[in-house]
């Protein structure tokens, strides 16, 4: 039996200084879908935050963990097969990571993550 995926499919990405924009597809076979609503699978908000932290850490050099979350908004459900743009912006002066998942004008989720200081 093969292990289920835990990350998004990255279709495209652009980086400009402390900002990064990624085109993502939510794979149908993610490990998070079984049991997270069998009749209508949904990508958990905690996973969306984890993806933002992981993708920012590998692309912007930010800390991979946060100690506080601010202004979190989950407006629409992210479902298997969905395509979204993840915008990441590192505010170095304040130690925050801003993230937003969108598809065109449709907002899925957004927030600010107060990052743990680098060790």
Secondary structure, DSSP 8 states (H G I E B T S, - for coil): ----B-S-EEEEEEEETTEEEEEEE--TTBTTTTTS-TTS----HHHHHHHHHHHHHHHH---S-EEEEEEEEE-S---TT-EEEEEEEEETTTTEEEEEEEETTEEEEEEEEEE----
